């Protein structure tokens, strides 16, 4: 271990050059990442417009629209 530390201390310019090169390569890799850091957390919305002659609006919503919306979200 002592020989490695002595070698690195004697070759400071190369150590700084390699460190700088690694920093530059890391910055380039960071910029090319296509990962979305902030995922979309909004809820999924589905809107269904239905017509049912002879039914009240509440009945259309309860018996027709809601089951269709629920099936499409899942």
Gaussian input, Z-matrix of N, CA and C with variables (Angstrom, degrees):
# hf/3-21g

backbone

0 1
 N
 C     1     B1
 C     2     B2     1     A1
 N     3     B3     2     A2     1     D1
 C     4     B4     3     A3     2     D2
 C     5     B5     4     A4     3     D3
 N     6     B6     5     A5     4     D4
 C     7     B7     6     A6     5     D5
 C     8     B8     7     A7     6     D6
 N     9     B9     8     A8     7     D7
 C    10    B10     9     A9     8     D8
 C    11    B11    10    A10     9     D9
 N    12    B12    11    A11    10    D10
 C    13    B13    12    A12    11    D11
 C    14    B14    13    A13    12    D12
 N    15    B15    14    A14    13    D13
 C    16    B16    15    A15    14    D14
 C    17    B17    16    A16    15    D15
 N    18    B18    17    A17    16    D16
 C    19    B19    18    A18    17    D17
 C    20    B20    19    A19    18    D18
 N    21    B21    20    A20    19    D19
 C    22    B22    21    A21    20    D20
 C    23    B23    22    A22    21    D21
 N    24    B24    23    A23    22    D22
 C    25    B25    24    A24    23    D23
 C    26    B26    25    A25    24    D24
 N    27    B27    26    A26    25    D25
 C    28    B28    27    A27    26    D26
 C    29    B29    28    A28    27    D27
 N    30    B30    29    A29    28    D28
 C    31    B31    30    A30    29    D29
 C    32    B32    31    A31    30    D30
 N    33    B33    32    A32    31    D31
 C    34    B34    33    A33    32    D32
 C    35    B35    34    A34    33    D33
 N    36    B36    35    A35    34    D34
 C    37    B37    36    A36    35    D35
 C    38    B38    37    A37    36    D36
 N    39    B39    38    A38    37    D37
 C    40    B40    39    A39    38    D38
 C    41    B41    40    A40    39    D39
 N    42    B42    41    A41    40    D40
 C    43    B43    42    A42    41    D41
 C    44    B44    43    A43    42    D42
 N    45    B45    44    A44    43    D43
 C    46    B46    45    A45    44    D44
 C    47    B47    46    A46    45    D45
 N    48    B48    47    A47    46    D46
 C    49    B49    48    A48    47    D47
 C    50    B50    49    A49    48    D48
 N    51    B51    50    A50    49    D49
 C    52    B52    51    A51    50    D50
 C    53    B53    52    A52    51    D51
 N    54    B54    53    A53    52    D52
 C    55    B55    54    A54    53    D53
 C    56    B56    55    A55    54    D54
 N    57    B57    56    A56    55    D55
 C    58    B58    57    A57    56    D56
 C    59    B59    58    A58    57    D57
 N    60    B60    59    A59    58    D58
 C    61    B61    60    A60    59    D59
 C    62    B62    61    A61    60    D60
 N    63    B63    62    A62    61    D61
 C    64    B64    63    A63    62    D62
 C    65    B65    64    A64    63    D63
 N    66    B66    65    A65    64    D64
 C    67    B67    66    A66    65    D65
 C    68    B68    67    A67    66    D66
 N    69    B69    68    A68    67    D67
 C    70    B70    69    A69    68    D68
 C    71    B71    70    A70    69    D69
 N    72    B72    71    A71    70    D70
 C    73    B73    72    A72    71    D71
 C    74    B74    73    A73    72    D72
 N    75    B75    74    A74    73    D73
 C    76    B76    75    A75    74    D74
 C    77    B77    76    A76    75    D75
 N    78    B78    77    A77    76    D76
 C    79    B79    78    A78    77    D77
 C    80    B80    79    A79    78    D78
 N    81    B81    80    A80    79    D79
 C    82    B82    81    A81    80    D80
 C    83    B83    82    A82    81    D81
 N    84    B84    83    A83    82    D82
 C    85    B85    84    A84    83    D83
 C    86    B86    85    A85    84    D84
 N    87    B87    86    A86    85    D85
 C    88    B88    87    A87    86    D86
 C    89    B89    88    A88    87    D87
 N    90    B90    89    A89    88    D88
 C    91    B91    90    A90    89    D89
 C    92    B92    91    A91    90    D90
 N    93    B93    92    A92    91    D91
 C    94    B94    93    A93    92    D92
 C    95    B95    94    A94    93    D93
 N    96    B96    95    A95    94    D94
 C    97    B97    96    A96    95    D95
 C    98    B98    97    A97    96    D96
 N    99    B99    98    A98    97    D97
 C   100   B100    99    A99    98    D98
 C   101   B101   100   A100    99    D99
 N   102   B102   101   A101   100   D100
 C   103   B103   102   A102   101   D101
 C   104   B104   103   A103   102   D102
 N   105   B105   104   A104   103   D103
 C   106   B106   105   A105   104   D104
 C   107   B107   106   A106   105   D105
 N   108   B108   107   A107   106   D106
 C   109   B109   108   A108   107   D107
 C   110   B110   109   A109   108   D108
 N   111   B111   110   A110   109   D109
 C   112   B112   111   A111   110   D110
 C   113   B113   112   A112   111   D111
 N   114   B114   113   A113   112   D112
 C   115   B115   114   A114   113   D113
 C   116   B116   115   A115   114   D114
 N   117   B117   116   A116   115   D115
 C   118   B118   117   A117   116   D116
 C   119   B119   118   A118   117   D117
 N   120   B120   119   A119   118   D118
 C   121   B121   120   A120   119   D119
 C   122   B122   121   A121   120   D120
 N   123   B123   122   A122   121   D121
 C   124   B124   123   A123   122   D122
 C   125   B125   124   A124   123   D123
 N   126   B126   125   A125   124   D124
 C   127   B127   126   A126   125   D125
 C   128   B128   127   A127   126   D126
 N   129   B129   128   A128   127   D127
 C   130   B130   129   A129   128   D128
 C   131   B131   130   A130   129   D129
 N   132   B132   131   A131   130   D130
 C   133   B133   132   A132   131   D131
 C   134   B134   133   A133   132   D132
 N   135   B135   134   A134   133   D133
 C   136   B136   135   A135   134   D134
 C   137   B137   136   A136   135   D135
 N   138   B138   137   A137   136   D136
 C   139   B139   138   A138   137   D137
 C   140   B140   139   A139   138   D138
 N   141   B141   140   A140   139   D139
 C   142   B142   141   A141   140   D140
 C   143   B143   142   A142   141   D141
 N   144   B144   143   A143   142   D142
 C   145   B145   144   A144   143   D143
 C   146   B146   145   A145   144   D144
 N   147   B147   146   A146   145   D145
 C   148   B148   147   A147   146   D146
 C   149   B149   148   A148   147   D147
 N   150   B150   149   A149   148   D148
 C   151   B151   150   A150   149   D149
 C   152   B152   151   A151   150   D150
 N   153   B153   152   A152   151   D151
 C   154   B154   153   A153   152   D152
 C   155   B155   154   A154   153   D153
 N   156   B156   155   A155   154   D154
 C   157   B157   156   A156   155   D155
 C   158   B158   157   A157   156   D156
 N   159   B159   158   A158   157   D157
 C   160   B160   159   A159   158   D158
 C   161   B161   160   A160   159   D159
 N   162   B162   161   A161   160   D160
 C   163   B163   162   A162   161   D161
 C   164   B164   163   A163   162   D162
 N   165   B165   164   A164   163   D163
 C   166   B166   165   A165   164   D164
 C   167   B167   166   A166   165   D165
 N   168   B168   167   A167   166   D166
 C   169   B169   168   A168   167   D167
 C   170   B170   169   A169   168   D168
 N   171   B171   170   A170   169   D169
 C   172   B172   171   A171   170   D170
 C   173   B173   172   A172   171   D171
 N   174   B174   173   A173   172   D172
 C   175   B175   174   A174   173   D173
 C   176   B176   175   A175   174   D174
 N   177   B177   176   A176   175   D175
 C   178   B178   177   A177   176   D176
 C   179   B179   178   A178   177   D177
 N   180   B180   179   A179   178   D178
 C   181   B181   180   A180   179   D179
 C   182   B182   181   A181   180   D180
 N   183   B183   182   A182   181   D181
 C   184   B184   183   A183   182   D182
 C   185   B185   184   A184   183   D183
 N   186   B186   185   A185   184   D184
 C   187   B187   186   A186   185   D185
 C   188   B188   187   A187   186   D186
 N   189   B189   188   A188   187   D187
 C   190   B190   189   A189   188   D188
 C   191   B191   190   A190   189   D189
 N   192   B192   191   A191   190   D190
 C   193   B193   192   A192   191   D191
 C   194   B194   193   A193   192   D192
 N   195   B195   194   A194   193   D193
 C   196   B196   195   A195   194   D194
 C   197   B197   196   A196   195   D195
 N   198   B198   197   A197   196   D196
 C   199   B199   198   A198   197   D197
 C   200   B200   199   A199   198   D198
 N   201   B201   200   A200   199   D199
 C   202   B202   201   A201   200   D200
 C   203   B203   202   A202   201   D201
 N   204   B204   203   A203   202   D202
 C   205   B205   204   A204   203   D203
 C   206   B206   205   A205   204   D204
 N   207   B207   206   A206   205   D205
 C   208   B208   207   A207   206   D206
 C   209   B209   208   A208   207   D207
 N   210   B210   209   A209   208   D208
 C   211   B211   210   A210   209   D209
 C   212   B212   211   A211   210   D210
 N   213   B213   212   A212   211   D211
 C   214   B214   213   A213   212   D212
 C   215   B215   214   A214   213   D213
 N   216   B216   215   A215   214   D214
 C   217   B217   216   A216   215   D215
 C   218   B218   217   A217   216   D216
 N   219   B219   218   A218   217   D217
 C   220   B220   219   A219   218   D218
 C   221   B221   220   A220   219   D219

   B1=1.4399
   B2=1.5320
   B3=1.3172
   B4=1.4604
   B5=1.5259
   B6=1.3333
   B7=1.4683
   B8=1.5373
   B9=1.3212
   B10=1.4704
   B11=1.5215
   B12=1.3196
   B13=1.4653
   B14=1.5222
   B15=1.3047
   B16=1.4634
   B17=1.5245
   B18=1.3370
   B19=1.4589
   B20=1.5199
   B21=1.3400
   B22=1.4564
   B23=1.5273
   B24=1.3111
   B25=1.4641
   B26=1.5220
   B27=1.3192
   B28=1.4607
   B29=1.5304
   B30=1.3114
   B31=1.4666
   B32=1.5341
   B33=1.3184
   B34=1.4543
   B35=1.5216
   B36=1.3200
   B37=1.4700
   B38=1.5245
   B39=1.3152
   B40=1.4599
   B41=1.5366
   B42=1.3278
   B43=1.4644
   B44=1.5225
   B45=1.3334
   B46=1.4660
   B47=1.5284
   B48=1.3282
   B49=1.4653
   B50=1.5245
   B51=1.3206
   B52=1.4631
   B53=1.5352
   B54=1.3258
   B55=1.4625
   B56=1.5226
   B57=1.3128
   B58=1.4639
   B59=1.5145
   B60=1.3260
   B61=1.4623
   B62=1.5264
   B63=1.3206
   B64=1.4591
   B65=1.5273
   B66=1.3133
   B67=1.4634
   B68=1.5243
   B69=1.3334
   B70=1.4731
   B71=1.5192
   B72=1.3140
   B73=1.4608
   B74=1.5266
   B75=1.3168
   B76=1.4597
   B77=1.5225
   B78=1.3390
   B79=1.4659
   B80=1.5226
   B81=1.3147
   B82=1.4645
   B83=1.5255
   B84=1.3239
   B85=1.4701
   B86=1.5245
   B87=1.3211
   B88=1.4696
   B89=1.5250
   B90=1.3210
   B91=1.4632
   B92=1.5241
   B93=1.3209
   B94=1.4624
   B95=1.5277
   B96=1.3305
   B97=1.4589
   B98=1.5205
   B99=1.3199
   B100=1.4524
   B101=1.5200
   B102=1.3021
   B103=1.4544
   B104=1.5223
   B105=1.3183
   B106=1.4527
   B107=1.5209
   B108=1.3272
   B109=1.4488
   B110=1.5216
   B111=1.3115
   B112=1.4502
   B113=1.5245
   B114=1.3279
   B115=1.4641
   B116=1.5239
   B117=1.2899
   B118=1.4550
   B119=1.5260
   B120=1.3244
   B121=1.4622
   B122=1.5221
   B123=1.3134
   B124=1.4543
   B125=1.5255
   B126=1.3037
   B127=1.4547
   B128=1.5253
   B129=1.3158
   B130=1.4576
   B131=1.5191
   B132=1.3153
   B133=1.4593
   B134=1.5174
   B135=1.3108
   B136=1.4539
   B137=1.5186
   B138=1.3318
   B139=1.4556
   B140=1.5236
   B141=1.3132
   B142=1.4611
   B143=1.5321
   B144=1.3086
   B145=1.4596
   B146=1.5239
   B147=1.3183
   B148=1.4589
   B149=1.5261
   B150=1.3089
   B151=1.4605
   B152=1.5215
   B153=1.3200
   B154=1.4646
   B155=1.5227
   B156=1.3138
   B157=1.4630
   B158=1.5316
   B159=1.3069
   B160=1.4521
   B161=1.5064
   B162=1.3304
   B163=1.4661
   B164=1.5220
   B165=1.3126
   B166=1.4628
   B167=1.5259
   B168=1.3210
   B169=1.4709
   B170=1.5179
   B171=1.3135
   B172=1.4695
   B173=1.5210
   B174=1.3156
   B175=1.4651
   B176=1.5245
   B177=1.3242
   B178=1.4736
   B179=1.5207
   B180=1.3232
   B181=1.4740
   B182=1.5210
   B183=1.3034
   B184=1.4615
   B185=1.5261
   B186=1.3205
   B187=1.4627
   B188=1.5305
   B189=1.3374
   B190=1.4637
   B191=1.5276
   B192=1.3359
   B193=1.4634
   B194=1.5222
   B195=1.3279
   B196=1.4614
   B197=1.5297
   B198=1.3360
   B199=1.4786
   B200=1.5343
   B201=1.3331
   B202=1.4662
   B203=1.5279
   B204=1.3421
   B205=1.4700
   B206=1.5254
   B207=1.2984
   B208=1.4720
   B209=1.5379
   B210=1.3075
   B211=1.4753
   B212=1.5177
   B213=1.3425
   B214=1.4679
   B215=1.5241
   B216=1.3080
   B217=1.4645
   B218=1.5251
   B219=1.2904
   B220=1.4718
   B221=1.4919
   A1=109.93
   A2=115.67
   A3=120.19
   A4=110.89
   A5=116.73
   A6=119.92
   A7=111.04
   A8=117.05
   A9=120.15
   A10=110.27
   A11=117.06
   A12=120.38
   A13=110.61
   A14=117.41
   A15=121.00
   A16=110.74
   A17=116.92
   A18=120.72
   A19=110.72
   A20=117.21
   A21=120.40
   A22=112.06
   A23=117.74
   A24=120.23
   A25=111.64
   A26=117.70
   A27=120.83
   A28=111.71
   A29=118.12
   A30=122.85
   A31=110.78
   A32=117.91
   A33=122.26
   A34=113.22
   A35=117.02
   A36=120.18
   A37=110.14
   A38=117.24
   A39=120.40
   A40=111.11
   A41=116.27
   A42=119.81
   A43=109.84
   A44=118.17
   A45=121.47
   A46=111.41
   A47=116.99
   A48=120.35
   A49=110.77
   A50=116.92
   A51=120.55
   A52=110.37
   A53=116.99
   A54=120.60
   A55=110.88
   A56=117.37
   A57=121.20
   A58=112.22
   A59=116.65
   A60=120.91
   A61=111.03
   A62=117.01
   A63=120.47
   A64=111.79
   A65=117.60
   A66=121.00
   A67=110.25
   A68=116.99
   A69=120.23
   A70=111.44
   A71=117.56
   A72=120.87
   A73=110.93
   A74=117.22
   A75=120.38
   A76=111.49
   A77=117.36
   A78=120.69
   A79=110.59
   A80=117.84
   A81=120.59
   A82=111.37
   A83=116.58
   A84=120.10
   A85=110.34
   A86=116.87
   A87=121.21
   A88=110.53
   A89=116.82
   A90=120.68
   A91=112.63
   A92=117.75
   A93=119.90
   A94=112.95
   A95=118.07
   A96=120.28
   A97=110.20
   A98=116.22
   A99=120.92
   A100=111.23
   A101=116.89
   A102=121.64
   A103=108.41
   A104=115.83
   A105=120.57
   A106=108.01
   A107=116.51
   A108=120.49
   A109=112.06
   A110=116.84
   A111=120.81
   A112=108.52
   A113=117.19
   A114=119.23
   A115=111.44
   A116=115.20
   A117=121.40
   A118=108.71
   A119=116.24
   A120=120.70
   A121=112.46
   A122=116.83
   A123=118.96
   A124=109.63
   A125=114.98
   A126=118.65
   A127=110.35
   A128=114.82
   A129=120.77
   A130=108.64
   A131=116.11
   A132=119.77
   A133=109.77
   A134=114.95
   A135=122.04
   A136=106.99
   A137=116.70
   A138=120.12
   A139=108.63
   A140=114.63
   A141=121.37
   A142=107.87
   A143=116.09
   A144=121.27
   A145=107.58
   A146=115.62
   A147=119.52
   A148=110.36
   A149=115.06
   A150=121.84
   A151=107.52
   A152=115.02
   A153=119.99
   A154=107.28
   A155=117.53
   A156=120.19
   A157=110.95
   A158=115.20
   A159=120.37
   A160=114.24
   A161=118.74
   A162=121.04
   A163=109.72
   A164=115.88
   A165=120.64
   A166=108.52
   A167=114.88
   A168=120.21
   A169=111.85
   A170=117.74
   A171=121.21
   A172=110.20
   A173=117.85
   A174=121.13
   A175=111.47
   A176=117.47
   A177=120.84
   A178=109.70
   A179=115.49
   A180=119.36
   A181=110.45
   A182=116.90
   A183=121.23
   A184=112.50
   A185=118.11
   A186=121.23
   A187=114.38
   A188=117.55
   A189=119.58
   A190=111.99
   A191=116.37
   A192=120.05
   A193=112.57
   A194=117.41
   A195=119.62
   A196=112.38
   A197=120.80
   A198=119.00
   A199=113.00
   A200=116.46
   A201=118.90
   A202=110.71
   A203=116.75
   A204=120.48
   A205=110.69
   A206=117.44
   A207=121.55
   A208=110.76
   A209=117.75
   A210=121.21
   A211=111.32
   A212=117.43
   A213=119.94
   A214=112.50
   A215=118.85
   A216=121.98
   A217=110.08
   A218=117.40
   A219=121.85
   A220=111.96
   D1=-38.75
   D2=-178.98
   D3=-63.63
   D4=-37.50
   D5=-179.06
   D6=-67.89
   D7=-35.95
   D8=178.29
   D9=-66.57
   D10=-44.17
   D11=179.87
   D12=-65.14
   D13=-40.68
   D14=177.86
   D15=-62.88
   D16=-43.40
   D17=178.14
   D18=-61.04
   D19=-46.28
   D20=-179.04
   D21=-64.74
   D22=-36.61
   D23=178.09
   D24=-69.90
   D25=-30.83
   D26=178.79
   D27=-78.33
   D28=-22.88
   D29=-177.88
   D30=-110.99
   D31=49.08
   D32=-174.31
   D33=-60.10
   D34=-39.25
   D35=-177.85
   D36=-63.17
   D37=-42.84
   D38=179.19
   D39=-66.83
   D40=-38.74
   D41=178.62
   D42=-63.13
   D43=-44.52
   D44=177.99
   D45=-65.16
   D46=-37.52
   D47=179.41
   D48=-66.22
   D49=-45.27
   D50=178.94
   D51=-65.30
   D52=-39.56
   D53=177.79
   D54=-62.85
   D55=-45.48
   D56=177.45
   D57=-62.30
   D58=-40.46
   D59=177.96
   D60=-63.57
   D61=-42.51
   D62=178.07
   D63=-65.37
   D64=-37.26
   D65=177.05
   D66=-64.57
   D67=-44.03
   D68=178.91
   D69=-64.20
   D70=-43.90
   D71=178.69
   D72=-64.92
   D73=-37.45
   D74=177.35
   D75=-65.71
   D76=-39.82
   D77=178.04
   D78=-65.78
   D79=-39.80
   D80=177.16
   D81=-64.82
   D82=-41.14
   D83=178.89
   D84=-66.14
   D85=-38.56
   D86=179.61
   D87=-62.66
   D88=-41.78
   D89=-178.89
   D90=-70.50
   D91=-25.49
   D92=-177.67
   D93=-91.75
   D94=-0.17
   D95=178.09
   D96=-67.68
   D97=137.34
   D98=179.31
   D99=-109.47
   D100=28.14
   D101=-178.74
   D102=-90.18
   D103=131.18
   D104=178.14
   D105=-81.35
   D106=114.61
   D107=-176.96
   D108=-74.76
   D109=-22.97
   D110=-178.92
   D111=-119.88
   D112=94.78
   D113=-176.81
   D114=-66.93
   D115=155.68
   D116=178.73
   D117=-75.03
   D118=112.83
   D119=-177.27
   D120=-105.97
   D121=9.68
   D122=178.86
   D123=-71.92
   D124=148.65
   D125=-179.44
   D126=-74.27
   D127=151.79
   D128=179.66
   D129=-77.32
   D130=129.09
   D131=-179.07
   D132=-117.96
   D133=134.50
   D134=177.35
   D135=-128.24
   D136=129.25
   D137=178.53
   D138=-116.38
   D139=126.64
   D140=179.50
   D141=-118.89
   D142=127.69
   D143=175.21
   D144=-105.61
   D145=117.06
   D146=-177.15
   D147=-123.60
   D148=150.90
   D149=174.56
   D150=-123.04
   D151=133.17
   D152=176.53
   D153=-141.77
   D154=97.33
   D155=-179.70
   D156=-59.50
   D157=134.92
   D158=177.42
   D159=93.24
   D160=-5.84
   D161=178.28
   D162=-110.73
   D163=147.16
   D164=175.67
   D165=-73.74
   D166=162.53
   D167=-178.37
   D168=-58.80
   D169=-39.43
   D170=179.29
   D171=-64.86
   D172=-41.02
   D173=179.47
   D174=-66.91
   D175=-39.53
   D176=177.90
   D177=-62.68
   D178=-44.03
   D179=179.49
   D180=-63.65
   D181=-47.29
   D182=-174.23
   D183=-71.71
   D184=-41.90
   D185=-171.54
   D186=-94.25
   D187=-25.29
   D188=-174.50
   D189=-117.29
   D190=-59.31
   D191=-172.24
   D192=-65.65
   D193=-48.85
   D194=-176.36
   D195=-61.16
   D196=-46.65
   D197=178.41
   D198=-60.74
   D199=-37.71
   D200=178.84
   D201=-67.21
   D202=-45.96
   D203=178.25
   D204=-60.34
   D205=-44.01
   D206=-179.29
   D207=-63.03
   D208=-39.80
   D209=179.63
   D210=-68.73
   D211=-34.91
   D212=-178.04
   D213=-75.80
   D214=-29.78
   D215=179.84
   D216=-72.28
   D217=-38.60
   D218=-175.66
   D219=-71.90

